[in-house]
Amino acid sequence: NKDIENEGIEITINSFINGHEVEQDLRWLSGFLEKRKDFERLIRLYLNLSLRENYYYAQLAYSYLLNGNRNEALVFADKAMEVKNLPKPFYGILATIYKQLGNNIKRTEALEKSGAF
């Protein structure tokens, strides 16, 4: 039943927003929402998580990009680039975003910070 599935998704999202952060579970939920093209929920999830931890700006930017909102994707990608001690894998996400946005200078900067060069 679709209503039960949607309710389950909402419960899961809210558990992350309220502090349940097992990285493996978060990756699963993100992939699940992305596969369903449920970008509005994906954005809501990372918007709320980024209020606690600013390194989630990278995933938020990517979620906006998936949703077709290039302006917001750029805003949050730029914010993520300013985060001190951003984990290196996040720079790979940012490089992908900047590539899609056609900004090769920022893409190269993100790749350099990721350790790809």
N, C-alpha and C positions, 0 to 999 in steps of 0.2 A: 504494500500500500504506500503510495507516494506521500501521503500526509505523515505517516509514521516515519518514513525515511527522512523527510524534511525536518521533522521534530528532532530526530536523532542527530542530524547535522547541526541544528541550532544548539542542542545540548553540548555537543562536542566543541563547537566554536566558543561557546560561553565558558566552558571549563578552561580553555586556553586563556581566554581574556581574563579570567579570574585567578590565574596563577598556575594552572597545571601545565607545565612545560617540559615534557619529555621530548627531546629533539626528534627521536625516531617517529613518535606519534605525530608531531607537527609536520614532518616531511610527508608522512602518509596522508594527513588531512589536506595539505596543500596540493599534493599530486591528485588526490581525489577530486577536489574542487576544480582544479585546472582541467582535468580530464572531462568533467561535466560542463566545462565552460561557465562555471558559476563564479564569475569574476567579481560580482558585487560582494558576495560573501568573503571571497579571498581578500578583497580590499579591506573590508570591515575587520577581518581577523588581523591583518598586518598593521592596519591603522591603529587598532587598539594595542597591539603588542609593541608598536613603536613608541607609544606613550611611556612605556616602562623601560624599554631598551632601544636606544636609537640605532643600533646596528640592524634592526628590522627595516630601516628605510630602504635598503636594497631590495628586499622582497616586495615591499610595498610599491616601489617604483616599477618592478617587473610586473606586478599585478595590474597596475594602471596601464602599462604597455599592452598587456594581453587584452585588456578591456578596450583598447583603442584610444585611450586618453594620453596622447603623447606629451602634452604640456605638463600634466601632473607627474608623468613618468620622469620627465627631465628635472622637475623641481625636487623630487625625492631622491633621484640618482645623485644630483648635486649635493643634497644634504648628506647622503650616505658617504660621499667622497670626503666630506669634512670630518667624519667621525674618527676620533683618535682610537688607535688600536683595533680597527675594523678587522675581523678575521679574514684571512687571505681568500678563502673561497667566495666571499661576498664580492670581491673585486672581479671575479669571473662573471658573476651575474651583471655587475655594472658594465663590464666590457661588452657584453651581449646587448644590453640596453642601448649604450652609446652607438654601437654598430647599427642597430635598427633605426636609431634616430639620425644616423648619418654624421655623427660627430667623431671623426677619426682621431682628433687630438685628445679628447677625453678618453676614448677607447684605449689609446696607447698608454695613457697615464694609468688607467685601471689595470691594464695588462702588466705594466711594469710593477705596480704595487702587489699584484697577485703572485709575482714571482715567475710568470710565464716566460720572461726574457732572461 
